[in-house]
């Protein structure tokens, strides 16, 4: 099941807002906002949450509620996300709705997205259309003529700055998203020609998720800030700069430039964003804009904990023979002379030896006993140097990695995983975790080790017969649920929303959302429960008529089948 703690999201929103306010005060940042030719001091920072990070209804409602005081808004990247955002922000007067994503086909324009944004503005939603392709500009102009609505438009710049993390492929000159500087200049010329240059008020850029190094953020901000200033100098009344996402979190605790960490804090991030804008705007004499960030991972990762139980274990047996008994004297010497100074070399020799033994056995040059002795020697050697990847126990867990933590499988993302019980006892077992799916990739075999290094096994406790053993996966509050697949038809898990009890130091269960049943999961792939039950009923009647089943057995079969359709897809106690 998933435990949600919405108040953690509230804390993260406040923390992000406070960090930017601190930076704004430190660098004397003076954003101004003009409307109807009146200029007055206003919001310096406004965040938006990218809906793609987690589509959960209650999370989005909490974000809008918690962010109301600081005018926190939403970002949409598709038509369904846009409709969700319009519904959630309809009562939020000043919160922003940033409308990203592709909006046009070259051959057959789809006007639904753009027209929905324009109509939302008539409802009072502060929606901004961000142009990602040149084709979208003409569609916006045409839609405005038809509906008689003046839009607020932004352009997404394709920066030359590129980061080296896993998501760096979406950045740089050849990135997937955004307009080149040449195309941005064409947008300005076209809007000026159409008498709509006053509609261009935002610059957006995004150089990828989970940026590991602050130096990359500094470089991107320098480039983006100067593009913003140049647009203002070309006559566009630029009011906003959207610095995108990328604010990372420290998955492994190392505070380094590794792909699972960051070498900066949230305050460092805010300081560098504000400082770059101050420098560029002062240099070029441009009014300082309202700052927008699309930080999803940094806001919502922490609020969700995936809790699962261990079902069983398989432990690899250690060698129980004295190596001196082996007939294989060459590797007996390797074993006996191995120490801290040469254990890696010894392990390398052992792997080579094991491979050669296997080849000799296949050629008929070794007996089965000699093969067994060689395997035992190899395991004894591994045990001596504590090579956990070779001797780790396998703990079978009651979840699907593909459903609940797909990034662990797809991109080798490391999540903090710990036991939730027996915390006062020292773990005595090194284990990997294997899920319920019939897939060899359904496992956790990369964990956070010492000093941020990747460990091949996790310290856990020895299982006790008849006693449950619960574990938790942390920092999975974004992307995991929305990107999870129904491999082996494992469905969504139970979700429990928790809140703190004011003054009592405890907690309250605010909402329970039942996980998907087997019938619900199967319906998603066109298997209808009622139809399947009816087919089974006919088969059962046939079997009774032929004497293969008694009436009681047929009835029991149907009752069990119907009950199973309505049950949880995971194992239940």
Buried (B, 14 or more C-beta within 10 A) or exposed (E): BBBBBBBBBBBBBBBBBBBBBBBBEBBEBEBBBEEEEEEEEBBBBBBBBBBBBBEBEBBBEBBBBBBBEBBBBBBBBBBEBBBBBBBBBEEBEEBBBBBBBBBBEEEEBEBEBBBBBBBBBEEEBBBBBBBBBBBBBEBBBEBBEEBEBEBBBBBBBBBBBBBEBBBBEBBBEEBEBBBEBEBBBBBBEBBBEBEBBBBBBBBBBBBBBBBBBBBBBBBBBBBBBBBBBBBBEBEBBBBBBBBBBBBBBBBBEBEBBBBBBBBBEBBBBBBBBBBBBBBBBEEBEBBBBBBBBBBBBBBBBBBBBBBBBBBEBEBEEEBEEEBEEBEBEEBBEBBEEBEEEBBEEBBEBBBEBBEEBBEBBEEEEBEEEBBEBBBBBBBBBBBBBEBBEBBBBBBBBBBBBBBBBBBBBEEEBBBBBBBEBBEEEEBEBBBBBBBBBEBEEBBBBBBBBEEBEBBBBBBBBBBEEEEEBEBBBBBBBBBBBEBBEBBBBBBBBBBBBBBEEEEEEEEEEEEEBEBBBBBBBBBEEEBEBEEBBEEBBEEBBEBBEEEEBEEEEBEEBBEEBBEEBEEBBBEEE
